[in-house]
Amino acid sequence: MRTISGQTLTAVALAMAVFGQCCVAQEVRRKRVSPLLAIEDLSSFFQADQDGFRLDNRNLGIGGYHNEGNQKTTKRDKSSKNDKSSKSNKTTKKRDVDSFSIEFMSMEFCMSMQPTVPAPSSTTPPATPAPVSETTPPPIVAPVPAPVPAPTPVPAPTTVPALIPAPVQPIPIPAPVQPAPVSTPTMAPDDCAGMTREEAFAGKLSSITESSVLTNPSTPQGAAFLWLVNTDPAAVDPCTYPTVEQRYALTTFYYSTNGDDWTNASGWLTETNECTWFGVTCASGLVSEINLEANRLSGILENEISVFESLELIMIGNNTVGGTIPAGLSSLSNLKVFDIEINTFSGPAIVDLSNLNKLESYRVSFNRFGGTISESITDVSTLRELWISDNLLEGSIPNSIGKLTNLETLYLYRNVLVGTIPTEIGLLNLKELQLFQNFLTGTLPEQIFQNTALTWLRLDRNQISGPLSERIGDLVSLGDFRIDENNFLGTLPASFINLSNLVVLRVNDNSFTGTIRNGFDQWSSLDFADFRNNEFSGSLPSTIFDIPTIRILYLSNNQLDGSIPSNYGNSPKLRDLFLSENRLTGTVPEIELGQLLELNEFLVDNNELVGTMPESICNLRIEGQGILEDLWADCGLTANPRLECDAPECCTACFPTSLRR
């Protein structure tokens, strides 16, 4: 067995110590990543859930539009929406090299070193161990035996194991791996003083929207902000784009009214200039009109509409937009037309309009507005149209309404208004006054007839009483006059016959007495006339049957007497003729071939008619000779007097014993 010398053991111990110092694994810690870069993807961090703020999306159907008054038609070309890519590309951050990998690399490096040292000799003193730190265990030194004399020195081996390292090079430690590029904020141009793109946009828009709302991706404003910063295909420069606020406000409008559901959103949220977006009109680069009627808008209107300082018209009627009218409306000093009819708005119908000194049309009918009619509306002296019908308005019509001297149309119908019609209404220059279906009382003020340009006067379904003034004849331009279902009494004034331009006349369900004057010779446009359920007496006015346009004529349930005029067949368009429940006598006159071809309902029951129903009338029930469907007469077996009429071949109902088909 070979003996190892003490010098050799010393060298071994020294090498082990150095090896221990070199190869004790030192944990390599990752450099802490900044909180900003710790976010894996800024664009996804800011990505808005566009459905978060989606509101009312009901498909509310509201029938009728001003109840035969001022009908409007709106045509919209429906085109498919442009595809809008609004999602930021996400990048994945590389993981840092962990400490375990660094430790393993260090150990492997130490184990691979094989330095060569000269063999120790008797003349070379043993190497002195290098000082070690407190954390390095001291080298193990074996006892050195006394030298043994020998004639010949024991030859030293030519090589020994590589235990004493050569000068060690520093171990290369990989630097912490930086994350892969993410949506790092893009620096804004120099004129924004080194701000990031986000900061530049936020600075531009902070005067419009509160910061907490602007940076909340669940709000329409936050969604619009993120779209501008990250997604807008045009990538507009927040510092140099001249209408960045306008682009933001329109984008907010899109999100707040659920633009993804619109019938037509052509151009919206694309790279094109916002003035080319569907429904938007601009003048000198600034939005002047927003017209999105019947386009499936829902949600709410936000205050950001205040940005559109050049806006002259906003029309979003016939949609399902709700909420309240935004206060931002008061900033639109150039606004002329505000139309939000047929939606689901609530709250007060009138907001602060004191700055809108150009406003001409204020249309908010067919919504859910409540409260009273604010007198502040009467300060907008430029108003020509005030439409607040079909809501839940209470209280009375303010006397200050007379201040609106330019007002031409006033629609307050279908509300819960009470009180009397103010006399100040005579100070206006009205063409249309519609107050029907409220709870108005009192008498009809004389001053109302000062509006001689009136073409529509609807006061029906109220509780107005008293006689009808002789001044009614001053309204010679009237085309629609309805005062039915009130408490009017007295006779129809003689001047009534001056209303020769009437198309619709309804005085039914009142307490009128006297005769219906026979003076319709000059009437040429009457279509619908209803005198039912009054106490009219005297004979039927024969000239009413000479009106070439008459289609509906209701005279039932009065005290009319005399015979049916022989010229009743002269009305070529007559469809309904109701003469029931009067005191008519005589026979039903024959008609000539080709007359009353449009007659569909002819009711003469509950009178004192005698004789036989003319064959010329019965023939109107034969296919190809007429379209008569309902023919009622006193042909019952117990009728007295009795009008002979075969049933069901001719008469479809016989009274008092009814024989129906």
Secondary structure, DSSP 8 states (H G I E B T S, - for coil): -----HHHHHHHHHHHHHHHHHHS----------HHHHSS-HHHHH---TTTT-----------SSTTSS----------------------------HHHHHHHHHHHHHT---------TTS---------TTS--------------SS-----S---S-S----------------------B--GGGTT-BHHHHHHHHHTTTS-HHHHT-TTSHHHHHHHIIIII-TT---TTT-TTHHHHHHHHHHHHHTTGGG-S--TTTTSSS-GGGSTTEEEETTEEEEEE-TTS---SB--GGGGG-TT--EEE--SS--BS---GGGGG-TT--EEE--SS--EEES----TT-TT--EEE--SSEEESB--GGGGG-TT-SEEE--SS--BS---GGGGG-TT--EEE--SS--EE---GGGGGS--SEEE--SSEE-SB--GGGGG-TT-SEEE--SS--EE---GGGGG-TT-SEEE--SSEEEEE--GGGGG-TT-SEEE--SSEEESB--S--TT-----EEE--SS--EEE--GGGGG-TT--EEE--SSEEEE---GGGGG-TT--EEE--SSEEEE------TTSSTT--EEE--SSEE-EE--HHHHGGGSBTTB---EEEES-STT-SS-EE--TTTT-SEESSS----
